[in-house]
Amino acid sequence: MGTDLDVAVVGAGIAGLAVAHHLRRAGRQVHVFESADHVGGRMRTERRDGWLVDTGAELLATHGYPATWRLIDEVGLTGADAPVIGTGLAVWREGRAHPGVGDPRVAAGLSPTARIALARLAAGVRLRAKRYDPDHPEATPLGAATLADLLRRRHRDLHDYLFAPLAAGFHGWDTALACAGPLFAHLNAVGPISTFRVYRDGMDTLARALAERVDVSTGMAVTSVSTTDTGARLVVDGAELAARQVVLAVPAPVAAALHEDAPAYVRAVPYRPMVKVSCLLDVPVLAPGGGFGLLVPPVENPVFAGALFDERRNPGSVPPGRGAVTLFAAQAATPDLVAGPPERAAEVLLAEARRYLPGLRCRDTAVSVFRHGQPMPTGAALATRGEFVRRAPSAVEHAGDWYALRPSSEGAVRSAEIVAARVLARTPSLAVAGG
């Protein structure tokens, strides 16, 4: 049987675009299919009346993002396109904001005894830093211990006012289910929050640069993928196409639904939904704590997880003199908000946000709902990952932030490097068999 395509990539998020880029540079013929009418996935930026609204990811790191920085260099971007924010995060505790989240010199919101416990915990991680490899989350010294289990043996503040707001607020994780090892590997790699960056022209900057270099069809849904004797078959908008290889660069639950023979690991990785509301403001609001964001722990508010102050995070994302605030739903409230209309999410989060930002008034709102927000590293997922990464290269490969259970765009970009190498190892020749 002949083939219609050399390599078909499903999904034009950062993972799919990056793997297509690597394969094209290696001489392969690649086509990317995206069901949405835009590229970027969870790194998409909307442009509204002079505002840049980052609907998904908001940050990247100076350190611990080597694959991302290699890709930035390859497409001709520089550090000037992703400037350092230069400020930090605050955490809300008992009626006020405490600045310096993640800064060991400050230890925002923690009691003196909790700071000692944090220093001991951090020292233990640094002592075995090489074993906290973000590429191998299943092999950290913490094994399958969950965040809640690990921190239960330490000062309660570490869970309630540091790791729970970080894990639940930014990633939507349930600390009773999420394993600590992958988070600690990530945090150890990226370092202080004060070194974090943002793409000046929107978080979709890298995705847009990649999309200009590869063949992408948007608005085309892939509904199934299967292996064949000569490669793989995929159904695109009702039409069957044959390909030598397929890369599914979509969230693990979506990949499992598309490919009935997906590996056990793909089926074991759960995703958490996420809801955020971007508020466009006529004037900036005062940022509690003076940083670019405020975390509100679940013990303080089970509905509202915090806010980012976008004119402080990225001054170029708002018109001169204006402001913007991005509000995040807490994980406990997210399923209900996902199921309802966007207007309901905006109403609920605005009402909660005014407890911390009195007088908040929006001229416009943008509601972002992700049923598959971020992957969560559970014990079941870690238990099956070793077999997944050791398997032989296949006609159907998988890429995405879930590949190494890393809660960041770097996880997606790094997976693209690994998966491109697997594709080339299986069929390095460009010659296409058949007619």
MOGI-V218440 format. One record per run of one state. SS is the DSSP state (H for helix, E for strand, - for the rest). FROM is the first residue (numbers start at 1). LEN is the number of residues. If there is no record, write none. Layout:
SS;FROM;LEN  SS;FROM;LEN
This chain:
-;1;4  E;5;6  -;11;2  E;13;1  H;14;12  -;26;4  E;30;5  -;35;5  E;40;1  H;41;3  -;44;1  E;45;4  -;49;2  E;51;4  -;55;5  E;60;2  -;62;4  H;66;9  -;75;4  H;79;3  -;82;2  E;84;1  -;85;4  E;89;5  -;94;2  E;96;4  -;100;12  H;112;16  -;128;1  H;129;3  -;132;5  H;137;3  -;140;6  E;146;1  H;147;6  -;153;3  H;156;16  -;172;7  E;179;1  H;180;11  -;191;2  H;193;3  E;196;2  -;198;7  H;205;7  -;212;3  E;215;4  -;219;3  E;222;6  -;228;4  E;232;5  -;237;2  E;239;10  -;249;3  H;252;7  E;259;1  -;260;4  H;264;5  -;269;1  E;270;12  -;282;11  E;293;4  -;297;7  E;304;6  H;310;4  -;314;1  H;315;3  -;318;5  E;323;7  -;330;1  H;331;9  -;340;2  H;342;12  -;354;10  E;364;13  -;377;2  H;379;12  -;391;5  E;396;3  -;399;2  H;401;4  -;405;4  H;409;18  -;427;9
